[in-house]
Amino acid sequence: MVRQRGFVEEKMIKKMDAVGSCQELDVKAAVMKRVRAIHEQQNRIDGERTNIVIELKPFPEPEDPIMQKQKEMPQHPSRFRKRVLTGVSAAVLLGIIGLGAFQLSADGDLSEQGSQVTIDISKPQGGIITLVNSGGKAVVKTVHNNTPDPTTSPAIEKYQSLSMTYKEQVLARLNTGEMAAYYVKDAELNKLELGLGYGNQLQFAFISPVYSKYQDFVKELKTVGDFWPGLPSSLADGYEFEQGTFNAAPLYKSLDTEYEEILEQFQKKATTDKTGQNLFMEKIAANSIDNAEVTYHNGDQRITLSLRQSVFKGYTMQVSILEGQTAEKWSVTGTGKEAIFIAAGTGKGKNAWSSQNRLYWYDEATQMVLSLSDKQENKLTREQWQKIATSFIH
């Protein structure tokens, strides 16, 4: 590569010498200063990659026929003298020096060009998309879900209203960053729970801090639950981190013995209580994260994403493709990574709940299934999602 570059430069120089007009060229100080700076920086970058060693020495006296009009200007050693070109010639040389790996930025500094990451899109026959790990095991698989859209009812609305009343009471007793488990002894609410099939259960409340500094947010995610430490600080098109929050993971009945222990204690207190109180709560440690939400901004434009991760435990995660939604397999060039993108549905009114874009992929290093979704009121375009994918999937 170096020999080829030197051959091209020598060929250009000989062609310019043949014109015989070097003495008439007016070498401007700014151009020469730029050439020197770039040569110096290129030497530091190239190191032993190049056999051209640039040494800056004073120009010879005026009798030197090459640079008579600019005797005060410095120049290269005599054997590279003719490579100090001006005007169009110097501009061409700047491009050659770059080796194609660098470009001049607006302020004149050199900046490295990142390779253009693209997305290859395919729609497998049958509409079923599967992601596999390095061992060929299916990790994520799409399924078509024809379950009717969820509807409301007076019972559901009453249950939600009562539940929120008690949750607000719990939140009022918490400070930022605190989490609580609570139990409600309310005849009407308990009857609704049983009637709707929810069961008499523990509830959880958490107040998330709002992080306006990227480093603070990432540090907290890693401290609380080692949650997604690879979160990018910026997205394509100039979007920068603005703020982040997270929800602490609740205890799950099927996974945590602590859940049963706390529930049993609360039920015992509720049974023996003589004060007539309905709400029993206990602050608990927030030691894992259920999901996080991060907002990026570019001026007054904002992108808000919900982030989730799940440990792959050997069984295939099934993700639903709802009525009106479409799914594609995305392959990110240069990473070997594949993802499933499920486009938001077009439903409105009672069907608007499905109008949410979702992206799933698997990280082999952490054995995590990762996912992103946008907020329903902040629906992003397919093109924006492709750029988001290249920022998150490494």
Secondary structure as UniProt FT lines:
FT   HELIX           2..19
FT   HELIX           22..24
FT   HELIX           29..46
FT   HELIX           47..49
FT   TURN            62..63
FT   HELIX           68..70
FT   TURN            71..72
FT   HELIX           78..83
FT   HELIX           87..97
FT   TURN            98..101
FT   STRAND          102..104
FT   TURN            106..107
FT   STRAND          110..112
FT   STRAND          119..122
FT   HELIX           125..127
FT   STRAND          130..132
FT   TURN            134..135
FT   STRAND          138..144
FT   HELIX           154..171
FT   TURN            172..173
FT   TURN            176..177
FT   STRAND          179..184
FT   HELIX           187..195
FT   TURN            196..197
FT   STRAND          203..206
FT   HELIX           214..225
FT   TURN            229..230
FT   HELIX           236..238
FT   STRAND          240..248
FT   TURN            253..255
FT   HELIX           257..272
FT   STRAND          279..284
FT   STRAND          289..298
FT   TURN            299..300
FT   STRAND          301..311
FT   STRAND          317..321
FT   TURN            323..324
FT   STRAND          326..332
FT   TURN            333..336
FT   STRAND          337..343
FT   HELIX           349..354
FT   STRAND          358..363
FT   TURN            364..367
FT   STRAND          368..374
FT   HELIX           376..378
FT   HELIX           382..392
//
